[in-house]
């Protein structure tokens, strides 16, 4: 069980570290561009498509939004890592519990997205 805890801790640590790095890069980009007089007109992207478009244009807020998305996805990756680890160890009750949690997360995301539609 100690090995499972180590794997899951590494997934969380890596996810948070990458997300923080991306957000810091977005902040640095924003600070670098703040002297250009465009700061007050910036608006945060409100959809995945807007984040992607903003990333293509080098928008600092899109970079920061990507960091937030990565931070949001980190716990989901932890559940996936747990499920895979438990399946590999043939610990079927914990594998099933992890897959159930993953299904509930997916259902919550789908229902949240459906509720957000205009």
N, C-alpha and C positions, 0 to 999 in steps of 0.2 A: 504494500500500500504506500510505502514511503516513496517508491519510484513514481507512482501515479501522481502524488502530490508535487514532486519535483517537476515532472513534465508539465502539469497544469500551471504551476507557478511560473515556469519559463514562458509559457504561452502568454499569460497575462502580462508579465514583465516586458516581453518583447512587443506586444501590442500597444501597451501604454507608452513605451519608449519611442516606438515609431510614430505613433499619433502625436506625442509631444514634440518630436523633432519636426514633423510636418507643420504643426501649428506654429512652432518657433520660426520656421522658414517663412511662413506666411506673414508673421509679425515683422520679421526683418525686412521682407519685401515691402510691406506697408510703410515701415519707417523710412526705407530708402526712397520711396516715392512720395512721402508726405510733403516734401518741399516743392512738388510740381503743381501744387494748387488744386489737385483733383480729389483730395481726401473727403471733403464734406459731401460730395456727390456719390460716393460709393454706397452701393446697396448690397446686402448679403444675398447670395443665390438661394432660391427657395425650392429648388428641385434638383434631382440628380443630373438632368439635362443641363440645367443652368450652371451647376458646378463644373460639369465637363466642358461646357463652352467657356466658362471663366478660366479654367485651367489652360485651355488652348490659347487664351489671350493674355495669360500671365497675371490674372487678377488676384491680388493678395487675399481678398476675402474668400475667393474660391479655394485657394490653398488652405486657408484656415478651416473652411467648411469641410474639406477633404480630411483634415486632421480630426475633426469632430466625428465624421463618418467612420473613420478608422477606429476611434475610441469607442464608438457605439457597437461596432462589429466585434470588438475584442472578446466580450463575454460569450458571444455566439461561437467564436472560434474555440474558446475554452470548452464549451459543451461538446463540440465536434471532436476535439482532441480527447476528451474524457470518454466519449462513446467508442472511438477507435481504440483507445488504450484498453478499455474493458473488454471489447470484442477480442482483441489480440490476446488478452489474458484469459479468455473464456469465462469471464465473470458475468454470466448472462443476466442476473438480476440487476446489477449496476449498469450494464450495457443497455438493457431495456429501459431503465429509469432515465438514463442520459438521452436516449432516443425519444422518449416521451417528452422530456423537457425541450428538446430540439423541435419536436412537432408543435408544442405549445408556443414556442417563440415564433416559429414560422406562421402559425395561425394568427398570433397577435399582430405580427407585421402585416399580414394580408388584410386583416380586419381594420387595422389602423390606416392602411393605405386606401381601403375602400371608403372609410369614413371621412378621409381627407379630400376625396374627389368632389368637385363642385356639382 
